[in-house]
Amino acid sequence: MLLRFSVEGYRGFSDKLTFDLTKTRDYTYNTKAINRRVVKDALVYGRNGMGKTNLGKAMLDARYNVARETLGFRADSAFLNADEERKAARFSYLCDFDGSRVLYEYTKNARGVIRTEHLEVDDQVVYDVDASGSWAKNNLSRFTSGSLVVDGKDLYLGLSVLSYVCTNTPGQLLGPILR
């Protein structure tokens, strides 16, 4: 279940935008919209051209990283916010999977290619890698029983480490948490 999503530098989102589903405030008028103190039914509305579609695309971007599903969105050159000379857009997802908190963060360049990637499960860093293949942290063996060999240079080729891990760890700890 998605708890919080943040994006910055992507399309119309120059500044950081955070969509926090844990900020439930007073939902006494519709308690069915809340599940375990998290908004489960939300509505985003506004005038045309305000960024609703881009918010949806940004929220689904991780699914493209992991499953390589285009979800009907065609790739185009308008990936980064045009107001600034950014080198990358930043995405952050905080989720709850059966009581485990998973934080997945990454940056992408103008072509939409992953430049950095970071994964935590229950506040433990699983990995932190950049496109040069440099690992700031690599604790994958603790989460994959040590049977998975991952080369950070895959990220340099535009491949998500998370996608590789999920594809190659059936039945192991990361498999059930991240599928």
Long-range contacts (C-beta under 8 A, 24 or more apart in sequence): 1-35, 1-36, 1-38, 1-40, 1-95, 1-96, 1-97, 2-59, 2-93, 2-94, 2-95, 3-38, 3-94, 3-95, 3-96, 3-101, 4-92, 4-93, 4-94, 5-58, 5-59, 5-91, 5-92, 5-93, 5-94, 6-90, 6-91, 6-92, 7-55, 7-58, 7-59, 7-89, 7-90, 7-91, 7-92, 8-89, 8-90, 9-80, 9-81, 9-84, 9-86, 9-88, 9-89, 9-90, 10-54, 10-58, 10-61, 10-79, 10-80, 10-81, 10-89, 10-90, 10-91, 11-51, 11-54, 11-57, 11-58, 11-78, 11-79, 11-80, 11-81, 12-51, 12-54, 12-81, 13-51, 13-54, 13-55, 13-58, 13-81, 14-81, 14-83, 14-84, 16-90, 17-55, 19-55, 19-59, 38-96, 58-91, 61-91, 61-108, 62-91, 62-93, 62-104, 62-106, 65-106, 65-114, 65-160, 65-162, 65-163, 66-160, 66-162, 66-163, 66-166, 66-178, 67-163, 68-163, 75-112, 77-110, 79-108, 79-110, 79-111, 79-112, 80-109, 80-110, 87-115, 88-115, 88-116, 97-176, 97-177, 97-178, 98-176, 98-177, 100-177, 102-177, 102-178, 104-162, 106-160, 113-158, 114-155, 114-158, 114-159, 114-160, 117-155, 117-160, 117-161, 117-162, 119-161, 119-162, 121-174, 121-177, 126-174, 127-161, 129-155, 129-161, 130-155, 131-155, 131-156, 132-156, 140-165, 143-172, 143-173, 143-174, 144-169, 144-172, 144-173, 144-174, 145-172, 145-173, 147-172, 148-172
